[in-house]
Amino acid sequence: MVMGLYWALRSLDSGKPVHTVWCGAMVGFAYLTRPEALFYPFVILIAALATDVRGPRFLRRFALRALCLLAPIVVLATPYVAYLSLHTGSLRLEGKGMMNYTIAERRNLGMNMNEAAWGIGPDLEFVAVTPRSISARGFADNWS
């Protein structure tokens, strides 16, 4: 992520599309490590919009910058997203958030950590069931 930030600053300073492409590639690699990295391109684009709005033809420059930033991210993320989506049956950008939600929900119901995380109840019954989707309210209720 630090390299993504470095190339973002270079891109904002120079305005060169190649720096923005490198920024997108580094953020794409960061996403493969931590899915939270998908939020950084939005911050970078807001900073780019603030930078580009001061000059002439800002809309064209901003669109080019957005394309150069997002294209490498999409190229790098697509195989991982396809893999997760294929194996879960629905569109997924990350794989462990659903399990963390389920573990938190079980812990809030009073299960001990091993029972909640590994899905084995006190009677040695397998209890691992993960919901397909999480509502915003459900997520907030089980946040620990």
C-alpha positions in Angstrom: 0.0 0.0 0.0 2.9 2.3 0.7 4.0 1.9 -2.9 0.5 2.8 -4.1 0.6 5.9 -2.0 4.0 6.8 -3.4 2.8 6.4 -7.0 -0.4 8.3 -6.1 1.7 11.3 -4.9 3.9 11.1 -8.0 0.8 11.0 -10.1 -0.8 14.0 -8.4 2.5 15.9 -8.7 3.4 15.1 -12.3 0.0 14.4 -13.8 1.6 11.7 -16.0 -0.7 8.8 -16.8 2.1 6.2 -16.4 2.4 7.2 -12.7 -1.3 6.7 -12.2 -1.2 3.3 -13.9 1.6 2.3 -11.5 -0.5 3.6 -8.6 -3.4 1.5 -9.8 -1.2 -1.6 -10.1 0.1 -1.2 -6.6 -3.4 -0.7 -5.1 -4.5 -3.7 -7.1 -1.8 -5.8 -5.5 -2.6 -4.3 -2.1 -6.2 -5.4 -2.6 -5.1 -9.0 -3.1 -3.5 -8.8 0.3 -6.1 -6.7 2.1 -9.5 -6.1 0.5 -9.8 -2.9 2.4 -7.4 -1.4 -0.1 -10.4 -1.0 -2.5 -11.3 2.2 -0.5 -8.0 3.9 -1.3 -8.7 4.5 -5.0 -11.7 6.7 -4.0 -9.5 8.8 -1.7 -6.9 9.1 -4.5 -9.6 10.1 -7.0 -11.0 12.8 -4.7 -7.5 14.2 -4.3 -7.1 14.0 -8.1 -10.3 15.8 -8.7 -9.2 18.6 -6.3 -5.9 18.8 -8.2 -7.5 18.6 -11.7 -10.3 21.1 -11.1 -7.8 24.0 -11.0 -6.6 23.6 -14.6 -8.2 23.7 -18.1 -10.0 20.7 -19.5 -10.2 19.2 -16.0 -13.0 16.7 -16.9 -10.9 15.1 -19.6 -7.8 14.9 -17.4 -9.8 13.5 -14.5 -11.5 10.9 -16.7 -8.1 9.8 -18.0 -6.7 9.6 -14.5 -9.6 7.6 -13.3 -9.3 5.2 -16.2 -5.5 4.8 -15.6 -6.1 4.2 -11.9 -9.0 1.8 -12.1 -8.0 -0.3 -15.1 -5.1 -2.1 -13.4 -7.1 -2.7 -10.3 -9.9 -4.3 -12.3 -7.3 -6.4 -14.2 -5.6 -7.6 -11.1 -8.8 -8.2 -9.0 -10.9 -9.9 -11.6 -9.4 -13.4 -11.2 -9.7 -13.3 -7.4 -13.3 -12.0 -7.5 -14.3 -14.6 -10.1 -12.8 -17.4 -8.0 -14.5 -16.2 -4.8 -17.8 -15.7 -6.6 -17.7 -19.1 -8.3 -17.1 -20.9 -5.0 -19.5 -19.0 -2.9 -22.4 -18.7 -5.4 -22.7 -14.9 -5.2 -20.6 -11.9 -6.1 -17.8 -11.5 -3.5 -15.0 -9.0 -3.3 -13.4 -10.6 -0.2 -13.6 -14.0 1.4 -13.2 -13.9 5.1 -15.6 -11.1 6.2 -18.6 -13.5 6.1 -16.8 -15.9 8.4 -15.7 -13.2 10.8 -19.4 -12.0 10.9 -20.6 -15.5 11.6 -18.0 -16.0 14.4 -19.0 -12.7 16.0 -22.6 -13.6 15.8 -22.0 -16.9 17.5 -19.8 -15.3 20.2 -22.6 -12.8 20.9 -25.0 -15.8 21.3 -22.7 -17.1 24.1 -20.5 -19.7 22.3 -16.9 -20.0 23.4 -14.2 -19.1 20.8 -13.5 -22.6 19.6 -17.1 -23.5 19.2 -17.9 -20.3 17.4 -14.8 -20.4 15.1 -14.5 -24.1 14.4 -18.2 -24.9 14.2 -18.1 -27.9 16.7 -20.8 -27.7 19.4 -20.6 -29.3 22.9 -22.2 -32.4 21.6 -19.6 -32.6 18.8 -22.2 -31.6 16.2 -21.0 -29.5 13.3 -22.7 -26.1 13.5 -20.9 -24.1 10.8 -23.6 -22.3 8.8 -22.7 -19.0 7.3 -25.5 -16.7 5.9 -25.3 -15.8 2.2 -25.7 -12.0 2.9 -25.4 -9.6 5.8 -27.7 -6.7 6.4 -26.2 -3.5 7.6 -28.3 -3.8 10.7 -27.0 -7.3 11.4 -23.5 -6.3 10.8 -23.8 -3.4 13.3 -25.5 -5.7 15.9 -22.7 -8.2 15.8 -19.7 -5.8 15.6 -17.4 -6.5 18.6 
